[in-house]
């Protein structure tokens, strides 16, 4: 159904309206009916219950999320909260040239559980590939204080290097992003922009061109996603994840870059 593309350095989400039962779930941070909703926003870390690989979650204040696996796969969706309950439906995509264990490159899933704002998420997690293989487990995520660092274009601006390939990515003080991948020839041009200056999460949009070989399917595809800068590392690291659709096929790009 869908194929995915990922650029994975070391460690390394199409939002869907969540489907929930047992009550009128509201978008994270919204009010209504006296319900004390809480925000799922944050940079989160944990382990994927399906693959047992490490997982980094980027979630904005409206609940849109991208859960990034260390193999470059992404789970993409939109979470809703009601009190301390969290629920979501999502899609999963593998990196270009990779697949889930049964050969599928796409699947869908659901999660539901408990959210302690800015602290933890514990949810039942079920994922079914397009081939029909279903796996489930408990998703446990821990909030990272890096999310609470204010965002600014001046902060994220600079040159970055992909450790495995040596490719250099440039972000200007106006938020313009450019790079070229030596292996595939792909040229990326886009923007990084502020979502909410209070939090360390950026919108990341770009187009791909000049790709060769198997990556040529990415030419002309427009991608949209998130990025977050972790300055607690030396050097600082930028993690980013985006998806784009061309000719009815959705592709995934994930990045982990060191700031020069």
C-alpha positions as CSV (number, residue, x, y, z in Angstrom):
1,X,0.0,0.0,0.0
2,X,2.5,2.6,1.2
3,X,6.2,2.7,0.9
4,X,8.5,4.6,3.2
5,X,11.8,6.4,3.0
6,X,14.1,7.1,5.9
7,X,17.6,8.6,6.3
8,X,18.8,7.1,9.6
9,X,22.0,8.3,11.2
10,X,22.2,6.7,14.7
11,X,18.9,6.8,16.6
12,X,16.4,7.6,15.1
13,X,5.2,10.8,11.8
14,X,-0.4,12.5,7.7
15,X,-2.2,13.1,11.1
16,X,-5.4,11.1,11.7
17,X,-8.4,12.0,13.8
18,X,-8.3,9.5,16.6
19,X,-11.1,7.1,17.2
20,X,-12.0,6.5,20.8
21,X,-14.7,4.8,22.8
22,X,-16.3,5.3,26.2
23,X,-16.7,9.0,26.0
24,X,-16.4,12.2,24.1
25,X,-12.6,12.6,23.6
26,X,-11.4,16.2,23.1
27,X,-8.2,17.4,21.4
28,X,-5.3,17.9,23.8
29,X,-5.5,21.2,25.5
30,X,-9.1,21.9,24.6
31,X,-11.9,22.5,27.1
32,X,-15.6,21.6,27.1
33,X,-18.1,20.3,29.5
34,X,-15.9,21.0,32.5
35,X,-13.5,18.2,31.4
36,X,-9.9,18.8,32.7
37,X,-8.0,17.9,29.6
38,X,-4.2,17.8,29.7
39,X,-1.6,18.2,27.0
40,X,0.2,15.3,25.4
41,X,2.8,17.7,24.0
42,X,6.4,16.8,24.5
43,X,9.5,15.1,23.4
44,X,9.2,11.5,24.7
45,X,11.5,8.5,24.9
46,X,10.8,4.8,25.3
47,X,10.7,1.4,23.6
48,X,8.5,0.3,20.7
49,X,6.4,-2.6,22.1
50,X,6.2,-4.2,18.6
51,X,9.9,-4.3,17.6
52,X,11.5,-3.6,21.0
53,X,13.5,-0.9,19.3
54,X,14.2,2.5,21.0
55,X,11.5,5.1,20.2
56,X,11.5,8.9,20.2
57,X,8.1,10.7,20.2
58,X,7.5,14.2,19.0
59,X,4.0,15.4,19.9
60,X,2.7,19.0,19.5
61,X,0.3,20.7,21.8
62,X,-2.7,19.7,19.6
63,X,-1.8,16.0,19.9
64,X,-0.3,15.4,16.5
65,X,2.5,12.9,16.9
66,X,5.4,11.2,15.2
67,X,6.9,8.2,17.0
68,X,10.3,7.6,15.5
69,X,11.8,4.1,15.7
70,X,15.6,3.6,15.7
71,X,15.3,1.7,12.4
72,X,13.8,4.7,10.6
73,X,10.2,3.5,10.8
74,X,7.5,6.0,11.9
75,X,4.1,5.8,13.6
76,X,2.1,8.9,12.6
77,X,-1.2,10.0,14.1
78,X,-3.1,12.5,16.3
79,X,-3.8,11.8,20.0
80,X,-6.9,13.0,21.9
81,X,-7.0,13.4,25.7
82,X,-9.9,13.4,28.2
83,X,-8.7,14.0,31.7
84,X,-5.7,11.8,32.0
85,X,-6.9,9.3,29.3
86,X,-5.1,9.3,25.9
87,X,-6.3,7.6,22.7
88,X,-5.2,7.6,19.1
89,X,-5.3,5.8,15.8
90,X,-2.1,5.9,13.6
91,X,-0.3,4.7,10.5
92,X,3.1,3.1,10.5
93,X,5.7,3.4,7.7
94,X,9.1,1.8,7.2
95,X,12.1,3.3,5.6
96,X,12.6,3.0,1.8
97,X,14.0,-0.4,1.0
98,X,12.9,-1.8,4.4
99,X,9.8,-3.6,5.6
100,X,8.2,-5.0,8.6
101,X,9.0,-8.6,9.4
102,X,6.2,-10.0,7.3
103,X,7.2,-7.9,4.2
104,X,4.7,-5.1,4.6
105,X,5.8,-1.5,4.4
106,X,2.7,0.0,6.0
107,X,0.2,-0.7,8.7
108,X,-2.3,0.8,11.1
109,X,-2.7,0.8,14.8
110,X,-4.4,2.1,17.9
111,X,-3.3,3.1,21.4
112,X,-5.2,3.9,24.6
113,X,-4.1,4.5,28.1
114,X,-3.0,7.0,30.7
115,X,-1.2,10.3,30.3
116,X,0.5,12.1,33.2
117,X,1.2,15.6,31.7
118,X,4.8,16.3,31.1
119,X,5.7,13.1,32.9
120,X,4.7,9.8,31.3
121,X,2.5,7.9,28.9
122,X,1.4,4.3,29.4
123,X,-0.8,2.9,26.8
124,X,-2.1,-0.4,25.3
125,X,-0.6,-0.5,21.8
126,X,-1.8,-2.6,18.8
127,X,-0.4,-2.5,15.3
128,X,-1.6,-4.5,12.2
129,X,0.4,-4.5,9.0
130,X,-1.2,-4.5,5.6
131,X,-0.4,-8.2,5.3
132,X,-2.5,-8.8,8.4
133,X,0.1,-9.5,11.1
134,X,-1.0,-8.0,14.4
135,X,1.3,-7.3,17.4
136,X,0.5,-5.6,20.7
137,X,2.0,-4.6,23.9
138,X,2.4,-1.7,26.4
139,X,3.8,1.6,25.2
140,X,5.7,3.4,28.0
141,X,7.1,6.8,27.2
142,X,9.0,9.2,29.5
143,X,8.9,13.0,29.1
144,X,12.1,14.8,28.2
145,X,12.8,18.2,29.7
146,X,14.3,19.2,26.4
147,X,10.7,20.0,25.2
148,X,10.5,22.8,27.8
149,X,13.4,24.8,26.1
150,X,12.0,27.7,24.1
151,X,12.3,27.4,20.3
152,X,13.7,30.1,18.1
153,X,15.1,30.3,14.6
154,X,18.3,31.7,15.9
155,X,18.7,28.7,18.1
156,X,18.2,26.1,15.5
157,X,20.1,27.9,12.7
158,X,23.5,26.4,11.8
159,X,25.1,23.6,9.9
160,X,24.5,20.0,10.7
161,X,26.2,16.7,9.7
162,X,24.7,13.2,9.3
163,X,27.2,11.0,11.2
164,X,26.9,8.0,8.9
165,X,27.0,9.7,5.5
166,X,28.8,13.0,6.2
167,X,26.0,14.9,4.4
168,X,25.8,18.5,5.5
169,X,22.4,20.2,6.2
170,X,22.2,24.0,6.5
171,X,19.5,26.0,8.3
172,X,19.7,29.8,8.0
173,X,18.6,32.3,10.6
174,X,15.4,32.8,8.5
175,X,14.6,29.1,8.7
176,X,15.6,28.0,5.2
177,X,16.9,24.4,5.0
178,X,19.0,23.0,2.2
179,X,21.1,19.8,1.8
180,X,22.3,17.2,-0.8
181,X,22.7,13.5,-0.1
182,X,25.9,12.2,-1.6
183,X,24.7,8.6,-2.0
184,X,21.3,9.3,-3.6
185,X,21.9,12.7,-5.2
186,X,18.7,13.9,-3.5
187,X,18.5,17.7,-3.0
188,X,16.3,18.9,-0.2
189,X,14.9,22.5,0.0
190,X,12.5,23.6,2.7
191,X,11.8,25.5,5.9
192,X,11.9,25.1,9.6
193,X,9.4,27.2,11.4
194,X,8.2,27.9,15.0
195,X,5.0,26.1,16.1
196,X,4.9,27.6,19.7
197,X,7.9,29.5,20.9
198,X,7.4,28.1,24.4
199,X,8.4,24.6,23.4
200,X,11.3,22.9,21.6
201,X,9.4,21.6,18.6
202,X,9.6,23.0,15.1
203,X,7.6,22.4,11.9
204,X,9.8,20.9,9.2
205,X,8.6,21.1,5.5
206,X,10.6,20.4,2.4
207,X,10.6,19.2,-1.2
208,X,12.9,16.6,-2.8
209,X,14.6,16.8,-6.2
210,X,17.5,15.3,-8.3
211,X,17.2,11.9,-6.6
212,X,18.7,9.0,-8.5
213,X,18.3,5.2,-8.5
214,X,15.6,3.8,-6.3
215,X,15.3,7.2,-4.6
216,X,14.0,8.8,-7.8
217,X,10.4,8.2,-6.7
218,X,10.9,11.0,-4.2
219,X,11.5,13.7,-6.8
220,X,8.7,16.3,-6.6
221,X,7.3,15.0,-3.3
222,X,6.5,17.6,-0.6
223,X,7.2,16.5,2.9
224,X,5.8,17.8,6.3
225,X,6.8,16.9,9.8
226,X,8.5,17.9,13.0
227,X,12.0,18.6,14.3
228,X,13.5,19.1,17.8
229,X,16.9,20.3,18.9
230,X,18.6,18.5,21.9
231,X,21.3,20.8,23.2
232,X,22.0,18.6,26.2
233,X,24.2,16.5,23.9
234,X,27.7,17.5,22.8
235,X,27.5,18.2,19.9
236,X,23.8,19.2,20.0
237,X,21.5,16.9,18.0
238,X,18.6,17.6,15.7
239,X,16.0,14.9,15.3
240,X,13.5,15.2,12.5
241,X,10.7,13.1,11.0
242,X,8.4,13.9,8.0
243,X,6.1,12.2,5.5
244,X,5.1,13.1,2.0
245,X,2.8,11.6,-0.6
246,X,3.4,11.2,-4.4
247,X,1.4,9.3,-6.9
248,X,-0.8,7.9,-4.1
249,X,2.2,6.5,-2.2
250,X,3.3,7.9,1.2
251,X,7.1,8.1,2.0
252,X,8.9,8.7,5.2
253,X,12.1,10.6,6.0
254,X,13.8,10.5,9.4
255,X,17.0,12.3,10.4
256,X,19.3,12.5,13.3
257,X,22.0,15.2,12.8
258,X,24.9,16.6,14.8
259,X,25.2,20.4,15.0
260,X,28.6,21.6,13.8
